[in-house]
Amino acid sequence: MRLFKVMLAAAVLFGGAVYAGKGPCELSQHGAVKVGWKAYKTPLKIGVGGTFGKVEYAAAALSGHSFRDILVGSEAVIDPASVDSKNTGRDRKLVRYFFEKMAGEKIKAEIVDIKAEKIERGKPKLGVVTVAVTMNGMTKKVPMRYRYFKGVMTAEGTIDLADFDALGALASINKACFDLHQGKTWSDVTVTFEMQISATLCHPAAN
């Protein structure tokens, strides 16, 4: 009985270490990274979302034993001209009256930190990933809440265009879409990313 208790305690500790990304897990990221956005219009703050078709992603490492190993230092370069809101007329306006009003042809994002929350067995891994976003010639750190479950990591955060000195570009798109937006285009934009990360040699609950 004593031996069984010792083995059970070891199993619990081992499982906790794996969940925290400190055990012998082998994590590997693969496939494309999807970057999404949602902007807001009208006094009722109606959301309009989309993605970017061209995202160049350079992983810090393709495999490692923790999220920190493979994600911190990873970079994404986004081509704003590839914006896709499923409406070609809207996309042309976004490029002409918003993105082209800002300095630089690309948006860059680098993962600079990641912190996990308390792990609960059998539930998704949750935490905060900090991303340094460079847009309109300015760089700001943006916290994004992440969720990892069954091989998929998603993250969501909010940027304020005022932080990137982009209120001029905001005024431009608001003017171009004044009637459709009822004179109101909001400065906060929700940003998201999604990537595939497989976990092998892990406790089953870590997937």
Secondary structure, DSSP 8 states (H G I E B T S, - for coil): -HHHHHHHHHHHHHHHHHHTT-SS-EEEEEEEEEEEEEEEETTTTEEEEEEES-EEEE-S-SEESSHHHHHTT-EEEE-GGGEE-S-HHHHHHHHHHTGGGSSSS-EEEEEEEEEE----TTS-EEEEEEEEEEETTEEEEEEEEEEEETTEEEEEEEEEGGGGT-HHHHHHHHHHTTTTTTT-B-SEEEEEEEEEEEEESS-GGG-
